[in-house]
Amino acid sequence: MNIQISRFLLAICVILAFSAVGIGIALRNIWFIIIAFIIGFVLMGFGISIKKKKAHKN
């Protein structure tokens, strides 16, 4: 079993960012929601771009 630590940590960060959106909703803080949402999508886009680059190399 081959676990890629960097991708695993990136996935955990994406999950934490979107979980933070839920926390922001509970706190009713619109700025926290917006920032966490943007961070989540940026991290997810970064992960997808890494995956596409690696797929083109093979």
C-alpha distance matrix in Angstrom:
0.0 3.8 6.4 9.8 12.3 15.3 14.5 13.5 16.8 18.7 17.7 18.9 22.1 22.8 22.6 24.8 27.3 27.8 28.1 30.7 32.6 33.0 34.2 36.6 37.9 38.5 40.4 42.2 41.6 41.6 40.7 37.6 36.5 37.2 35.5 32.3 32.3 32.7 30.0 27.6 28.4 28.4 24.9 23.7 25.6 24.2 20.6 21.7 23.5 20.5 18.6 21.7 22.2 18.8 19.4 22.8 21.6 19.6
3.8 0.0 3.8 6.5 9.4 12.1 11.5 11.2 14.4 16.1 15.7 17.2 19.9 20.8 21.1 23.3 25.4 26.3 26.9 29.2 31.1 31.9 33.1 35.2 36.8 37.6 39.2 40.9 40.0 39.8 38.7 35.7 34.8 35.1 33.2 30.3 30.3 30.3 27.6 25.4 26.1 25.7 22.2 21.3 22.9 21.1 17.7 19.0 20.5 17.3 15.6 18.9 19.0 15.6 16.7 20.0 18.7 17.1
6.4 3.8 0.0 3.8 6.0 9.0 8.5 7.6 10.7 12.6 12.3 13.5 16.3 17.4 17.7 19.7 21.9 22.9 23.5 25.7 27.7 28.5 29.6 31.7 33.3 34.1 35.6 37.4 36.5 36.4 35.2 32.1 31.3 31.8 29.8 26.8 27.0 27.2 24.2 22.1 23.2 22.8 19.2 18.5 20.5 18.7 15.3 17.2 18.9 15.7 14.6 18.2 18.4 15.5 17.1 20.4 19.4 18.4
9.8 6.5 3.8 0.0 3.8 5.7 5.6 6.2 8.8 10.2 10.8 12.4 14.5 15.7 16.8 18.5 20.2 21.7 22.6 24.4 26.4 27.7 28.7 30.4 32.3 33.4 34.6 36.2 34.9 34.6 33.1 30.3 29.6 29.7 27.5 24.8 25.1 24.8 21.8 20.0 20.9 20.0 16.5 16.2 17.8 15.6 12.5 14.7 15.9 12.5 12.1 15.7 15.5 12.9 15.1 18.2 17.1 16.8
12.3 9.4 6.0 3.8 0.0 3.8 5.5 5.0 6.1 8.5 9.8 10.5 12.2 14.3 15.3 16.3 18.3 20.2 20.8 22.3 24.6 26.0 26.5 28.3 30.5 31.3 32.3 34.1 32.7 32.7 31.0 28.0 27.8 28.1 25.6 22.9 23.7 23.4 20.1 18.7 20.2 19.2 15.5 15.9 18.0 15.5 12.9 15.8 17.0 13.8 14.1 17.8 17.6 15.5 18.0 20.9 19.9 20.1
15.3 12.1 9.0 5.7 3.8 0.0 3.8 5.4 5.2 6.2 8.7 9.9 10.6 12.5 14.4 15.3 16.5 18.7 19.9 20.9 23.1 24.9 25.5 26.8 29.1 30.4 31.1 32.6 30.9 30.6 28.7 26.0 25.7 25.6 23.0 20.6 21.3 20.6 17.3 16.3 17.5 16.0 12.4 13.3 14.9 12.1 10.0 13.2 13.9 10.9 12.0 15.5 15.1 13.6 16.5 19.0 18.2 19.1
14.5 11.5 8.5 5.6 5.5 3.8 0.0 3.8 5.4 5.0 6.1 8.6 9.8 10.6 12.4 14.2 15.3 16.8 18.3 19.8 21.5 23.2 24.3 25.7 27.6 29.0 30.1 31.4 30.0 29.4 27.9 25.2 24.4 24.3 22.1 19.5 19.6 19.2 16.3 14.5 15.3 14.5 10.9 10.7 12.6 10.4 7.4 10.3 11.8 9.1 9.3 13.1 13.5 12.1 14.3 17.2 17.1 17.7
13.5 11.2 7.6 6.2 5.0 5.4 3.8 0.0 3.8 5.4 5.1 6.3 8.7 10.0 10.7 12.4 14.3 15.7 16.5 18.3 20.4 21.6 22.5 24.4 26.2 27.2 28.5 30.1 29.0 28.8 27.6 24.6 23.8 24.3 22.2 19.2 19.6 19.9 16.8 14.8 16.3 16.0 12.3 12.1 14.8 13.2 10.2 13.0 15.1 12.7 12.6 16.4 17.1 15.5 17.4 20.6 20.5 20.7
16.8 14.4 10.7 8.8 6.1 5.2 5.4 3.8 0.0 3.8 5.4 5.0 6.2 8.7 9.8 10.4 12.3 14.4 15.1 16.2 18.7 20.2 20.6 22.2 24.5 25.5 26.3 28.1 26.6 26.6 25.0 22.0 21.8 22.2 19.7 16.9 18.0 18.0 14.6 13.2 15.3 14.6 10.8 11.8 14.5 12.6 10.5 14.0 15.6 13.5 14.3 17.9 18.3 17.4 19.7 22.5 22.3 23.1
18.7 16.1 12.6 10.2 8.5 6.2 5.0 5.4 3.8 0.0 3.8 5.4 5.1 6.3 8.7 9.8 10.6 12.6 14.2 15.2 17.0 19.0 19.9 21.0 23.2 24.7 25.4 26.7 25.1 24.6 23.0 20.3 19.7 19.7 17.4 14.7 15.3 14.9 11.7 10.3 11.8 11.0 7.2 8.1 10.8 8.9 7.1 10.6 12.3 10.7 11.8 15.2 15.8 15.5 17.7 20.3 20.6 21.7
17.7 15.7 12.3 10.8 9.8 8.7 6.1 5.1 5.4 3.8 0.0 3.8 5.4 5.1 6.3 8.6 9.9 10.9 12.3 14.2 15.8 17.2 18.5 20.0 21.7 23.1 24.4 25.7 24.6 24.2 23.1 20.3 19.1 19.5 17.8 14.7 14.7 15.2 12.5 9.9 11.6 11.9 8.4 7.8 11.1 10.5 7.9 10.6 13.3 12.2 12.2 15.6 17.0 16.5 17.9 20.9 21.7 22.2
18.9 17.2 13.5 12.4 10.5 9.9 8.6 6.3 5.0 5.4 3.8 0.0 3.8 5.5 5.1 6.1 8.6 10.1 10.4 12.1 14.5 15.5 16.2 18.2 20.1 21.0 22.2 24.0 23.0 23.1 22.0 18.8 18.1 19.1 17.2 13.8 14.7 15.7 12.7 10.5 13.1 13.6 10.2 10.5 14.0 13.3 11.3 14.2 16.8 15.6 15.9 19.3 20.6 19.9 21.6 24.6 25.1 25.7
22.1 19.9 16.3 14.5 12.2 10.6 9.8 8.7 6.2 5.1 5.4 3.8 0.0 3.8 5.4 5.0 6.1 8.7 9.6 10.3 12.6 14.5 14.9 16.2 18.6 19.8 20.5 22.0 20.5 20.5 19.0 15.9 15.6 16.2 13.9 10.8 12.1 12.6 9.3 7.8 10.8 10.8 7.6 9.1 12.4 11.5 10.6 13.8 15.8 15.1 16.2 19.2 20.3 20.3 22.2 24.8 25.4 26.5
22.8 20.8 17.4 15.7 14.3 12.5 10.6 10.0 8.7 6.3 5.1 5.5 3.8 0.0 3.8 5.4 5.1 6.3 8.5 9.8 11.0 13.0 14.4 15.4 17.1 18.9 20.0 21.0 19.7 19.1 18.0 15.3 14.1 14.4 12.8 9.6 9.7 10.5 7.9 5.2 7.8 8.8 6.0 6.2 9.9 10.2 9.2 11.6 14.2 14.2 14.9 17.6 19.2 19.5 21.0 23.5 24.7 25.7
22.6 21.1 17.7 16.8 15.3 14.4 12.4 10.7 9.8 8.7 6.3 5.1 5.4 3.8 0.0 3.8 5.5 5.3 6.1 8.5 10.0 11.0 12.5 14.3 15.7 16.9 18.5 19.8 19.2 19.1 18.6 15.5 14.1 15.4 14.2 10.6 10.8 12.7 10.6 7.6 10.5 12.2 9.8 9.4 13.2 13.8 12.3 14.4 17.4 17.3 17.4 20.3 22.2 22.1 23.3 26.1 27.3 27.9
24.8 23.3 19.7 18.5 16.3 15.3 14.2 12.4 10.4 9.8 8.6 6.1 5.0 5.4 3.8 0.0 3.8 5.5 4.9 6.0 8.8 9.9 10.2 12.1 14.2 15.1 16.1 17.9 16.9 17.3 16.6 13.1 12.5 14.2 12.6 8.9 10.5 12.4 9.9 8.1 11.7 12.9 10.7 11.5 15.1 15.3 14.5 17.1 19.5 19.4 20.0 22.9 24.4 24.6 26.1 28.8 29.7 30.6
27.3 25.4 21.9 20.2 18.3 16.5 15.3 14.3 12.3 10.6 9.9 8.6 6.1 5.1 5.5 3.8 0.0 3.8 5.4 5.0 6.7 9.1 9.8 10.5 12.7 14.5 15.1 16.2 14.8 14.5 13.5 10.4 9.6 10.6 9.0 5.3 6.8 8.7 6.4 4.9 8.7 10.0 8.7 9.9 13.0 13.6 13.7 16.0 18.2 18.7 19.7 22.1 23.6 24.3 25.8 28.1 29.4 30.6
27.8 26.3 22.9 21.7 20.2 18.7 16.8 15.7 14.4 12.6 10.9 10.1 8.7 6.3 5.3 5.5 3.8 0.0 3.8 5.2 5.1 6.9 9.0 9.8 11.0 13.0 14.4 15.1 14.5 14.0 13.9 11.1 9.0 10.5 10.2 6.6 6.3 9.3 8.5 5.8 8.7 11.3 10.4 10.3 13.5 15.0 14.7 16.2 18.9 19.8 20.2 22.4 24.5 25.2 26.1 28.6 30.3 31.2
28.1 26.9 23.5 22.6 20.8 19.9 18.3 16.5 15.1 14.2 12.3 10.4 9.6 8.5 6.1 4.9 5.4 3.8 0.0 3.8 5.3 5.2 6.5 8.7 10.0 10.9 12.6 14.1 14.0 14.5 14.8 11.5 9.9 12.5 12.1 8.5 9.4 12.5 11.4 9.2 12.4 14.7 13.5 13.6 17.0 18.2 17.5 19.4 22.2 22.7 23.0 25.5 27.5 27.8 28.9 31.6 33.0 33.7
30.7 29.2 25.7 24.4 22.3 20.9 19.8 18.3 16.2 15.2 14.2 12.1 10.3 9.8 8.5 6.0 5.0 5.2 3.8 0.0 3.8 5.3 4.9 6.1 8.5 9.7 10.3 11.9 11.0 11.7 11.5 8.0 7.3 10.1 9.3 6.0 8.2 11.1 10.0 9.1 12.5 14.3 13.6 14.6 17.6 18.6 18.6 20.7 23.0 23.7 24.5 26.9 28.6 29.2 30.6 33.0 34.3 35.5
32.6 31.1 27.7 26.4 24.6 23.1 21.5 20.4 18.7 17.0 15.8 14.5 12.6 11.0 10.0 8.8 6.7 5.1 5.3 3.8 0.0 3.8 5.4 5.0 6.2 8.7 9.7 10.1 9.5 9.4 10.0 7.2 4.8 7.7 8.4 5.6 6.1 9.7 10.0 8.9 11.5 14.0 14.1 14.5 17.1 18.8 19.2 20.6 23.0 24.2 24.9 26.8 28.8 29.8 30.8 33.1 34.8 36.0
33.0 31.9 28.5 27.7 26.0 24.9 23.2 21.6 20.2 19.0 17.2 15.5 14.5 13.0 11.0 9.9 9.1 6.9 5.2 5.3 3.8 0.0 3.8 5.3 5.0 6.3 8.6 9.6 10.4 11.1 12.6 9.8 7.7 11.0 12.1 9.3 9.7 13.4 13.6 12.0 14.6 17.3 17.1 17.1 20.0 21.8 21.6 23.0 25.7 26.7 27.0 29.1 31.4 32.0 32.8 35.4 37.1 37.9
34.2 33.1 29.6 28.7 26.5 25.5 24.3 22.5 20.6 19.9 18.5 16.2 14.9 14.4 12.5 10.2 9.8 9.0 6.5 4.9 5.4 3.8 0.0 3.8 5.4 5.0 6.2 8.4 8.9 10.8 11.8 8.6 8.0 11.7 12.0 9.6 11.4 14.7 14.3 13.6 16.6 18.7 18.3 19.0 22.0 23.3 23.3 25.1 27.6 28.4 29.0 31.3 33.2 33.9 35.0 37.5 39.0 40.0
36.6 35.2 31.7 30.4 28.3 26.8 25.7 24.4 22.2 21.0 20.0 18.2 16.2 15.4 14.3 12.1 10.5 9.8 8.7 6.1 5.0 5.3 3.8 0.0 3.8 5.4 5.0 5.8 5.4 7.0 8.2 5.5 4.9 8.7 9.6 8.2 9.8 12.9 13.3 13.2 15.9 17.9 18.2 19.1 21.6 23.1 23.7 25.3 27.5 28.6 29.6 31.5 33.3 34.4 35.6 37.8 39.4 40.7
37.9 36.8 33.3 32.3 30.5 29.1 27.6 26.2 24.5 23.2 21.7 20.1 18.6 17.1 15.7 14.2 12.7 11.0 10.0 8.5 6.2 5.0 5.4 3.8 0.0 3.8 5.4 4.8 6.5 7.5 10.1 8.5 6.6 10.1 12.1 10.7 11.2 14.6 15.6 15.0 17.1 19.7 20.2 20.5 22.9 24.8 25.3 26.5 28.9 30.3 30.9 32.7 34.8 35.9 36.7 38.9 40.8 41.9
38.5 37.6 34.1 33.4 31.3 30.4 29.0 27.2 25.5 24.7 23.1 21.0 19.8 18.9 16.9 15.1 14.5 13.0 10.9 9.7 8.7 6.3 5.0 5.4 3.8 0.0 3.8 5.5 8.0 10.3 12.7 10.6 9.7 13.4 14.9 13.3 14.3 17.8 18.2 17.6 20.1 22.5 22.6 23.0 25.8 27.4 27.6 29.1 31.6 32.7 33.2 35.3 37.4 38.2 39.1 41.5 43.2 44.2
40.4 39.2 35.6 34.6 32.3 31.1 30.1 28.5 26.3 25.4 24.4 22.2 20.5 20.0 18.5 16.1 15.1 14.4 12.6 10.3 9.7 8.6 6.2 5.0 5.4 3.8 0.0 3.8 5.4 8.8 10.6 8.9 9.3 12.8 13.9 13.0 14.7 17.7 18.1 18.2 20.8 22.8 23.1 24.1 26.6 28.0 28.6 30.3 32.5 33.5 34.4 36.5 38.3 39.3 40.4 42.7 44.3 45.5
42.2 40.9 37.4 36.2 34.1 32.6 31.4 30.1 28.1 26.7 25.7 24.0 22.0 21.0 19.8 17.9 16.2 15.1 14.1 11.9 10.1 9.6 8.4 5.8 4.8 5.5 3.8 0.0 3.8 6.2 9.1 8.6 8.3 11.3 13.3 13.1 14.1 16.9 18.1 18.4 20.4 22.5 23.4 24.2 26.3 28.1 29.0 30.3 32.4 33.9 34.8 36.4 38.4 39.7 40.7 42.7 44.6 45.9
41.6 40.0 36.5 34.9 32.7 30.9 30.0 29.0 26.6 25.1 24.6 23.0 20.5 19.7 19.2 16.9 14.8 14.5 14.0 11.0 9.5 10.4 8.9 5.4 6.5 8.0 5.4 3.8 0.0 3.8 5.6 5.5 6.4 8.9 10.3 10.9 12.4 14.6 15.7 16.7 18.7 20.3 21.4 22.7 24.5 26.0 27.3 28.8 30.5 32.0 33.3 34.9 36.5 38.0 39.2 41.1 42.8 44.4
41.6 39.8 36.4 34.6 32.7 30.6 29.4 28.8 26.6 24.6 24.2 23.1 20.5 19.1 19.1 17.3 14.5 14.0 14.5 11.7 9.4 11.1 10.8 7.0 7.5 10.3 8.8 6.2 3.8 0.0 3.8 5.5 5.1 6.2 8.6 10.0 10.5 12.3 14.3 15.3 16.7 18.3 20.0 21.1 22.5 24.3 25.8 27.0 28.5 30.4 31.7 32.9 34.6 36.4 37.5 39.1 41.0 42.7
40.7 38.7 35.2 33.1 31.0 28.7 27.9 27.6 25.0 23.0 23.1 22.0 19.0 18.0 18.6 16.6 13.5 13.9 14.8 11.5 10.0 12.6 11.8 8.2 10.1 12.7 10.6 9.1 5.6 3.8 0.0 3.8 5.4 5.1 6.1 8.5 9.8 10.6 12.2 14.1 15.5 16.5 18.2 19.9 21.1 22.4 24.3 25.8 26.9 28.6 30.3 31.6 32.9 34.8 36.2 37.6 39.3 41.3
37.6 35.7 32.1 30.3 28.0 26.0 25.2 24.6 22.0 20.3 20.3 18.8 15.9 15.3 15.5 13.1 10.4 11.1 11.5 8.0 7.2 9.8 8.6 5.5 8.5 10.6 8.9 8.6 5.5 5.5 3.8 0.0 3.8 5.6 5.3 6.0 8.4 10.0 10.6 12.0 14.3 15.4 16.4 18.1 19.9 21.0 22.4 24.2 25.7 27.0 28.6 30.2 31.6 33.1 34.6 36.3 37.9 39.6
36.5 34.8 31.3 29.6 27.8 25.7 24.4 23.8 21.8 19.7 19.1 18.1 15.6 14.1 14.1 12.5 9.6 9.0 9.9 7.3 4.8 7.7 8.0 4.9 6.6 9.7 9.3 8.3 6.4 5.1 5.4 3.8 0.0 3.8 5.6 5.3 6.0 8.6 10.0 10.5 12.3 14.2 15.4 16.4 18.2 19.9 21.1 22.5 24.3 25.9 27.0 28.5 30.3 31.8 32.9 34.8 36.6 38.1
37.2 35.1 31.8 29.7 28.1 25.6 24.3 24.3 22.2 19.7 19.5 19.1 16.2 14.4 15.4 14.2 10.6 10.5 12.5 10.1 7.7 11.0 11.7 8.7 10.1 13.4 12.8 11.3 8.9 6.2 5.1 5.6 3.8 0.0 3.8 5.6 5.1 6.2 8.6 9.9 10.8 12.2 14.3 15.4 16.5 18.3 20.1 21.1 22.5 24.4 25.8 26.9 28.6 30.5 31.6 33.1 35.0 36.8
35.5 33.2 29.8 27.5 25.6 23.0 22.1 22.2 19.7 17.4 17.8 17.2 13.9 12.8 14.2 12.6 9.0 10.2 12.1 9.3 8.4 12.1 12.0 9.6 12.1 14.9 13.9 13.3 10.3 8.6 6.1 5.3 5.6 3.8 0.0 3.8 5.4 5.2 6.1 8.5 10.1 10.5 12.2 14.2 15.3 16.4 18.3 20.0 21.0 22.6 24.4 25.8 27.0 28.8 30.3 31.8 33.3 35.3
32.3 30.3 26.8 24.8 22.9 20.6 19.5 19.2 16.9 14.7 14.7 13.8 10.8 9.6 10.6 8.9 5.3 6.6 8.5 6.0 5.6 9.3 9.6 8.2 10.7 13.3 13.0 13.1 10.9 10.0 8.5 6.0 5.3 5.6 3.8 0.0 3.8 5.5 5.1 6.0 8.7 9.9 10.5 12.1 14.1 15.2 16.5 18.3 19.9 21.1 22.6 24.3 25.8 27.2 28.6 30.5 32.0 33.7
32.3 30.3 27.0 25.1 23.7 21.3 19.6 19.6 18.0 15.3 14.7 14.7 12.1 9.7 10.8 10.5 6.8 6.3 9.4 8.2 6.1 9.7 11.4 9.8 11.2 14.3 14.7 14.1 12.4 10.5 9.8 8.4 6.0 5.1 5.4 3.8 0.0 3.8 5.5 5.1 6.4 8.7 10.0 10.6 12.3 14.2 15.5 16.5 18.3 20.1 21.2 22.6 24.4 26.0 27.0 28.8 30.7 32.3
32.7 30.3 27.2 24.8 23.4 20.6 19.2 19.9 18.0 14.9 15.2 15.7 12.6 10.5 12.7 12.4 8.7 9.3 12.5 11.1 9.7 13.4 14.7 12.9 14.6 17.8 17.7 16.9 14.6 12.3 10.6 10.0 8.6 6.2 5.2 5.5 3.8 0.0 3.8 5.4 5.3 6.1 8.6 9.8 10.5 12.2 14.2 15.3 16.4 18.4 20.0 21.0 22.4 24.4 25.7 27.0 28.9 30.8
30.0 27.6 24.2 21.8 20.1 17.3 16.3 16.8 14.6 11.7 12.5 12.7 9.3 7.9 10.6 9.9 6.4 8.5 11.4 10.0 10.0 13.6 14.3 13.3 15.6 18.2 18.1 18.1 15.7 14.3 12.2 10.6 10.0 8.6 6.1 5.1 5.5 3.8 0.0 3.8 5.5 5.1 6.1 8.5 9.8 10.5 12.3 14.2 15.3 16.6 18.4 20.0 21.1 22.7 24.4 26.0 27.4 29.3
27.6 25.4 22.1 20.0 18.7 16.3 14.5 14.8 13.2 10.3 9.9 10.5 7.8 5.2 7.6 8.1 4.9 5.8 9.2 9.1 8.9 12.0 13.6 13.2 15.0 17.6 18.2 18.4 16.7 15.3 14.1 12.0 10.5 9.9 8.5 6.0 5.1 5.4 3.8 0.0 3.8 5.5 5.3 6.1 8.6 9.9 10.7 12.3 14.3 15.5 16.6 18.4 20.1 21.4 22.6 24.6 26.2 27.8
28.4 26.1 23.2 20.9 20.2 17.5 15.3 16.3 15.3 11.8 11.6 13.1 10.8 7.8 10.5 11.7 8.7 8.7 12.4 12.5 11.5 14.6 16.6 15.9 17.1 20.1 20.8 20.4 18.7 16.7 15.5 14.3 12.3 10.8 10.1 8.7 6.4 5.3 5.5 3.8 0.0 3.8 5.4 5.0 5.9 8.4 9.7 10.4 12.1 14.1 15.2 16.3 18.2 19.9 20.8 22.5 24.5 26.1
28.4 25.7 22.8 20.0 19.2 16.0 14.5 16.0 14.6 11.0 11.9 13.6 10.8 8.8 12.2 12.9 10.0 11.3 14.7 14.3 14.0 17.3 18.7 17.9 19.7 22.5 22.8 22.5 20.3 18.3 16.5 15.4 14.2 12.2 10.5 9.9 8.7 6.1 5.1 5.5 3.8 0.0 3.8 5.5 5.1 6.1 8.7 9.9 10.5 12.4 14.3 15.3 16.5 18.5 20.0 21.2 22.9 25.0
24.9 22.2 19.2 16.5 15.5 12.4 10.9 12.3 10.8 7.2 8.4 10.2 7.6 6.0 9.8 10.7 8.7 10.4 13.5 13.6 14.1 17.1 18.3 18.2 20.2 22.6 23.1 23.4 21.4 20.0 18.2 16.4 15.4 14.3 12.2 10.5 10.0 8.6 6.1 5.3 5.4 3.8 0.0 3.8 5.4 5.0 6.2 8.7 9.9 10.6 12.4 14.4 15.4 16.7 18.5 20.3 21.5 23.3
23.7 21.3 18.5 16.2 15.9 13.3 10.7 12.1 11.8 8.1 7.8 10.5 9.1 6.2 9.4 11.5 9.9 10.3 13.6 14.6 14.5 17.1 19.0 19.1 20.5 23.0 24.1 24.2 22.7 21.1 19.9 18.1 16.4 15.4 14.2 12.1 10.6 9.8 8.5 6.1 5.0 5.5 3.8 0.0 3.8 5.4 5.1 6.2 8.6 9.9 10.6 12.4 14.3 15.5 16.6 18.6 20.4 21.8
25.6 22.9 20.5 17.8 18.0 14.9 12.6 14.8 14.5 10.8 11.1 14.0 12.4 9.9 13.2 15.1 13.0 13.5 17.0 17.6 17.1 20.0 22.0 21.6 22.9 25.8 26.6 26.3 24.5 22.5 21.1 19.9 18.2 16.5 15.3 14.1 12.3 10.5 9.8 8.6 5.9 5.1 5.4 3.8 0.0 3.8 5.4 5.1 6.1 8.6 9.8 10.5 12.3 14.3 15.2 16.6 18.6 20.5
24.2 21.1 18.7 15.6 15.5 12.1 10.4 13.2 12.6 8.9 10.5 13.3 11.5 10.2 13.8 15.3 13.6 15.0 18.2 18.6 18.8 21.8 23.3 23.1 24.8 27.4 28.0 28.1 26.0 24.3 22.4 21.0 19.9 18.3 16.4 15.2 14.2 12.2 10.5 9.9 8.4 6.1 5.0 5.4 3.8 0.0 3.8 5.5 5.2 6.3 8.7 10.0 10.7 12.5 14.3 15.6 16.9 19.1
20.6 17.7 15.3 12.5 12.9 10.0 7.4 10.2 10.5 7.1 7.9 11.3 10.6 9.2 12.3 14.5 13.7 14.7 17.5 18.6 19.2 21.6 23.3 23.7 25.3 27.6 28.6 29.0 27.3 25.8 24.3 22.4 21.1 20.1 18.3 16.5 15.5 14.2 12.3 10.7 9.7 8.7 6.2 5.1 5.4 3.8 0.0 3.8 5.4 5.1 6.3 8.7 10.0 10.7 12.4 14.5 15.7 17.2
21.7 19.0 17.2 14.7 15.8 13.2 10.3 13.0 14.0 10.6 10.6 14.2 13.8 11.6 14.4 17.1 16.0 16.2 19.4 20.7 20.6 23.0 25.1 25.3 26.5 29.1 30.3 30.3 28.8 27.0 25.8 24.2 22.5 21.1 20.0 18.3 16.5 15.3 14.2 12.3 10.4 9.9 8.7 6.2 5.1 5.5 3.8 0.0 3.8 5.4 5.0 6.2 8.6 9.9 10.5 12.5 14.5 15.8
23.5 20.5 18.9 15.9 17.0 13.9 11.8 15.1 15.6 12.3 13.3 16.8 15.8 14.2 17.4 19.5 18.2 18.9 22.2 23.0 23.0 25.7 27.6 27.5 28.9 31.6 32.5 32.4 30.5 28.5 26.9 25.7 24.3 22.5 21.0 19.9 18.3 16.4 15.3 14.3 12.1 10.5 9.9 8.6 6.1 5.2 5.4 3.8 0.0 3.8 5.4 5.1 6.2 8.6 9.8 10.7 12.6 14.7
20.5 17.3 15.7 12.5 13.8 10.9 9.1 12.7 13.5 10.7 12.2 15.6 15.1 14.2 17.3 19.4 18.7 19.8 22.7 23.7 24.2 26.7 28.4 28.6 30.3 32.7 33.5 33.9 32.0 30.4 28.6 27.0 25.9 24.4 22.6 21.1 20.1 18.4 16.6 15.5 14.1 12.4 10.6 9.9 8.6 6.3 5.1 5.4 3.8 0.0 3.8 5.5 5.2 6.2 8.6 10.1 10.9 12.9
18.6 15.6 14.6 12.1 14.1 12.0 9.3 12.6 14.3 11.8 12.2 15.9 16.2 14.9 17.4 20.0 19.7 20.2 23.0 24.5 24.9 27.0 29.0 29.6 30.9 33.2 34.4 34.8 33.3 31.7 30.3 28.6 27.0 25.8 24.4 22.6 21.2 20.0 18.4 16.6 15.2 14.3 12.4 10.6 9.8 8.7 6.3 5.0 5.4 3.8 0.0 3.8 5.5 5.2 6.2 8.8 10.1 11.1
21.7 18.9 18.2 15.7 17.8 15.5 13.1 16.4 17.9 15.2 15.6 19.3 19.2 17.6 20.3 22.9 22.1 22.4 25.5 26.9 26.8 29.1 31.3 31.5 32.7 35.3 36.5 36.4 34.9 32.9 31.6 30.2 28.5 26.9 25.8 24.3 22.6 21.0 20.0 18.4 16.3 15.3 14.4 12.4 10.5 10.0 8.7 6.2 5.1 5.5 3.8 0.0 3.8 5.4 5.0 6.3 8.8 10.3
22.2 19.0 18.4 15.5 17.6 15.1 13.5 17.1 18.3 15.8 17.0 20.6 20.3 19.2 22.2 24.4 23.6 24.5 27.5 28.6 28.8 31.4 33.2 33.3 34.8 37.4 38.3 38.4 36.5 34.6 32.9 31.6 30.3 28.6 27.0 25.8 24.4 22.4 21.1 20.1 18.2 16.5 15.4 14.3 12.3 10.7 10.0 8.6 6.2 5.2 5.5 3.8 0.0 3.8 5.5 5.3 6.5 9.1
18.8 15.6 15.5 12.9 15.5 13.6 12.1 15.5 17.4 15.5 16.5 19.9 20.3 19.5 22.1 24.6 24.3 25.2 27.8 29.2 29.8 32.0 33.9 34.4 35.9 38.2 39.3 39.7 38.0 36.4 34.8 33.1 31.8 30.5 28.8 27.2 26.0 24.4 22.7 21.4 19.9 18.5 16.7 15.5 14.3 12.5 10.7 9.9 8.6 6.2 5.2 5.4 3.8 0.0 3.8 5.5 5.2 6.8
19.4 16.7 17.1 15.1 18.0 16.5 14.3 17.4 19.7 17.7 17.9 21.6 22.2 21.0 23.3 26.1 25.8 26.1 28.9 30.6 30.8 32.8 35.0 35.6 36.7 39.1 40.4 40.7 39.2 37.5 36.2 34.6 32.9 31.6 30.3 28.6 27.0 25.7 24.4 22.6 20.8 20.0 18.5 16.6 15.2 14.3 12.4 10.5 9.8 8.6 6.2 5.0 5.5 3.8 0.0 3.8 5.5 5.5
22.8 20.0 20.4 18.2 20.9 19.0 17.2 20.6 22.5 20.3 20.9 24.6 24.8 23.5 26.1 28.8 28.1 28.6 31.6 33.0 33.1 35.4 37.5 37.8 38.9 41.5 42.7 42.7 41.1 39.1 37.6 36.3 34.8 33.1 31.8 30.5 28.8 27.0 26.0 24.6 22.5 21.2 20.3 18.6 16.6 15.6 14.5 12.5 10.7 10.1 8.8 6.3 5.3 5.5 3.8 0.0 3.8 5.5
21.6 18.7 19.4 17.1 19.9 18.2 17.1 20.5 22.3 20.6 21.7 25.1 25.4 24.7 27.3 29.7 29.4 30.3 33.0 34.3 34.8 37.1 39.0 39.4 40.8 43.2 44.3 44.6 42.8 41.0 39.3 37.9 36.6 35.0 33.3 32.0 30.7 28.9 27.4 26.2 24.5 22.9 21.5 20.4 18.6 16.9 15.7 14.5 12.6 10.9 10.1 8.8 6.5 5.2 5.5 3.8 0.0 3.8
19.6 17.1 18.4 16.8 20.1 19.1 17.7 20.7 23.1 21.7 22.2 25.7 26.5 25.7 27.9 30.6 30.6 31.2 33.7 35.5 36.0 37.9 40.0 40.7 41.9 44.2 45.5 45.9 44.4 42.7 41.3 39.6 38.1 36.8 35.3 33.7 32.3 30.8 29.3 27.8 26.1 25.0 23.3 21.8 20.5 19.1 17.2 15.8 14.7 12.9 11.1 10.3 9.1 6.8 5.5 5.5 3.8 0.0
